[in-house]
Amino acid sequence: MKSFKPDKSSRVLIYGIGNPSRQDDALGILFTESMREWAEARGLPNLSFDSNYQLNIEDSLNISEKDIVIFVDASVEAIEDFSFRRLKASDKISFSTHSMDPESVLSLCEELFGKTPVVYLLTIKGYSWNMDSQLTAGARRNLDEALEFMRGNLCK
């Protein structure tokens, strides 16, 4: 799915996941930073932003306060530039001592707070995860495509 139309009054959280020191793994963080600057310049108070290296149990509280949540992460999947899809709560909550997947965060949100925000996952194609703070050229192009997509959908 490469289209969605949130209501302008919807409380939207864009949550970037990644490691800025691991080249293309920074895509989620860079996406979120760019969207934050864009939203602030346009005075869009319904958009909020967060980011971290990975998702944690505590994020279930954060998403319980939103209508729409968009998790953004780098991907090694066989996708062209980026993928955007709606998520459903996981049947099983799975986590390690350090991280959770978005479906488990949503499931915990439902279980602990009785809230079910609409949750999407935006994955952006990456190519290299070396210890370097520079994106690859391909990842930069994919980031630009994903930003254009999101900005176009949030402005409608």
Secondary structure as UniProt FT lines:
FT   TURN            8..9
FT   STRAND          12..17
FT   TURN            20..21
FT   HELIX           23..26
FT   HELIX           27..42
FT   TURN            45..46
FT   STRAND          47..52
FT   TURN            57..58
FT   HELIX           59..64
FT   STRAND          68..75
FT   STRAND          82..87
FT   HELIX           102..113
FT   STRAND          118..125
FT   HELIX           137..154
//
